[in-house]
Amino acid sequence: MNGGPLVGVRGVHRRYGSGATAVHALRDVTFELAAGTMTALVGRSGSGKTTLLNIIGGLDRPDSGTVHVDGTDVTALDEDGLSLLRREKVSYVFQTFGLIPVLSAAENVGAPLRLARVPPVERERRVALLLDLVGLAAHAEQRPGELSGGQQQRVAIARALAASPRLLIADEPTGQLDAETGLSVMALLRGVVESEGVTALVSTHDPTMLALADRVIRINDGQLDEHPGIRSDGRLDEHPGTRSDGRLDEHPGMRSDGKLDGRANGRGDS
Amino acid sequence: MRIPAPHWPSVAGRARADAGPLLLAAVVVVAITLLAGAMPPLLSATADAAVRDAVRSSGGDLQVHSRMEGDDGPNGSRVRHPRLAEDVDDFRARATDELGPGLRAALHPPVATVISPTLKITDGSVLRTFQLAYVARDGGPDVTWIAGGPPRPTDSETAAVPYGAPPWPVQVGLSEADAAALRLRPGDRLPLADDQGNVKKVQISGVFRPRDSADPAWRLLPSLLSPVAGADGAGSTRFAGLLSRDSLPDARLAFGQDELRRTVWFTPDPARLTWAVVPSVAAKVVGLKAASGSSGARDGSLKWETRLDGVLRNVSAQVHAASAQASVLLITLLAVAILVLLLAADLLVHRRAPALTAARQRGMSLPVIGGELLLESAVSALLATAAGLGLARAVAPGVSWEWIAPVVVTAVAAGPAFGTLTAARATRDRRVPANRSARRWMRNTGRLRRAALETGVLVAASGSVIALYQRGIGGGVLPASAPALCALAGGLLLARALPLGTRFALKRLLRSRRPLAVFGAARAAATSARVLPLLVLVTSVALASYALTLGAAVGHGTAAGPLAAGLLRLAWVSAVTLPVLGLLGLALGAAAGAPERWQTLTRLRTLGLRPREARWVAAGELLPPVVVAAVGGPLLGAVLVRLTFGSLDLRLLTGADPALASPWWGLGLVAVVFLAAVAVVVPVESALRRRRRLSEVLRAGGS
């Protein structure tokens, strides 16, 4: 844990449809996320994970309740305000990567910086740094179609970090990857939380990924159910693969200090 | 073997889900079948009118002359021939028989005339002339004698007249107007002499009034009804006296043997002289003239004189030219309509690809998939065709199937063909080879296929231009296709150039600080390789420019016949329809690319792109092909004009070589409309997409 709550969700309801056929995707969801942590959001398909991520990121609006991100009431923002929020504070990693096919890896990573009107020199420096961080410095000029799935997701993570967001939302980021590549991507996310100080909220189905999270939130039928294995300090308890200090143990691609070994990961999933 | 039946709920469901594109394709089929179905009958009706007008304005009467039989008697005398009028009737019947049934049906009943040389009235007045004339047709023309009576014989029926005898008396009747002008009454003698001063003894038998002064027979000799001023020179007045069947033999003896001119007149009946009978009529007239005896021959052969063949030849040349020019315009419409229908089919397949792929993967056979799609397209296309032909029948005197086949076949076959290919690809055991050289071979094969197709179009375009120069515009479908094929070829060249341009622009913009321009250029570069949408835009604008220029040239022509007016109308209809088809193509192309475009834009929205900025990026993607069409289209149209106008034979309709003045206001309007269309398409598309939540992209990646 690096600080106080960055995200505050209070009494959020979300219903799809109306009348007898209405589906209550979220029911009175309330929780907070501490800054600088990585939180895993788990639950069965249809439990409301994606709806919750969408509402926190401002891609959807709740029927009632409020969401605060870094002091901003997301539910009160208009479209332009939400765009600004996404530009400056919240970024996303998609299950389907969401890269722009015609742009190279470097240009994809630089896209948020272009929108933020970052000067070219600084933009190029930041892009190079991020590609190096995710182990794809050698693939900067390749287009998404020329990269493997794992490499594309790394580019997506680099792009999500480009504008130095406070909150990174990832919905099933390993959903289209094989187990080993998925684990390396999650390790990368874990690493950037440490190195960039970003707060990450990651939904996943895969229980083996939970070991990398500081905290696990289970959602069931639209209601929160905090993971029973979470300790009072928010760390996972007795989860295989985690050390006593809560860090991942002996995971390929992670250095002993918990930082990401980008080069190793870049080769691992190519 | 059991014949697999279509899955009717799937067929109906697909048609309901894609009602928009299907309806749009149907509208195109209705519009084009209306034009293509109505144009030939309208052109034929216009040609009929042109033939009628040409015959009315240029004359075209057929005249046949024949020397009268000799009337020499024994002992150096001439013998009165009492049955001379029957001879005239026989001559008229013989001439009518020679016409043949085709030509005879196109002519009014014949009128036979026997006319004397022009005589001078020697009463001291100046420049008054007189003719004796016998006029006969079946049953007329009728007259009423209001004073005196009809001319009678002046001697016995078979009197003989020695050569050198005094002038032989002859009676004539005068019309009221002539009698009043000459102040003559029945029984009076009219002092007459011929050019040599030989006196003629002509007595007035009576004064008549025509039963029908509008009888066409009188048209041949108007001086029989009233004095005609100026017929024999300035200041002169011509009169005429009517001979009867009884007095005609006396008139023969009153003049030298060959002085009376015996003629049968045939006047074309415009109501029955249609474009369809022109070739046979013209051929018969030429045949009659070829077999005609020499005018100097002193025998009883028929000597035909007419300008009808020349009139028909001129109007035929004009109709053929107008028909070929109309074909040029119609082919341009068909070409662009076919491209639009291909684009509509492409859009349908884009929308249906997942369902078709799933159906194939579930085991549905390709014939069943193709059959279901064919059923749908055949029903909609044939209904649209029927509607178009029905409308054509309402506005034209008939319908023609001649030109509609390409559009109907495309409308029926394109969707099923594209859909079946898409379904076939879903299960084709054709993986991307691991071997790099094999992958390169695959890429090169695809490029070669496209290059071969493009080369084919270029060769066809070149061939059509050569055919146009060698055979002229009336040389068939190939030369008439020259503008359309050249526009296609030009469009393909521009389609080759556009990706280079957009990639270059993207490369330059990547160094800039304008994110919207970068993203717009990136989208443009990603989609600029799509040939069909650009081809529709460029060819429609180029051919609309061509039609506008053609319309302006015909409109400025000096000779405004019905043919020219008809061609002018078709040119304006084409100049409006072609851009409308182009705009449909723009909408279809935009719709086909919309899912991918808005997927990218939604991804950019998650990076912080504002909604209005997204619209600018969308416009940035759509603008390059539209700009290429708006700028390149009119230029290509101008090239087509330079290339082909000289061979269109426009002078036959306009009366002179038409001035090649490009109607820049029209071309500018077309360009502006296309650019403005982007400003309409983007907000509409954005509004339609707004209903889909931005959040959908986070999980599925779709828009």
Interface residues (C-beta under 8 A of the other chain):
Chain A: T50 T51 L53 N54 G57 L59 D60 E79 D80 S83 L84 R86 R87 E88 S91 Y92 F94 Q95 T96 F97 G98 L99 I100 P101 V102 L103 E107 A111 P112 R114 L115 A116 R117 P119 P120 R159 A163 I169 D171 E172
Chain B: L506 L510 R511 R513 P515 V518 F519 A522 R523 A525 A526 T600 R603 L604 R605 T606 L607 G608 L609 R610 P611 R693 L694 S695 V697 L698 R699 A700 G701
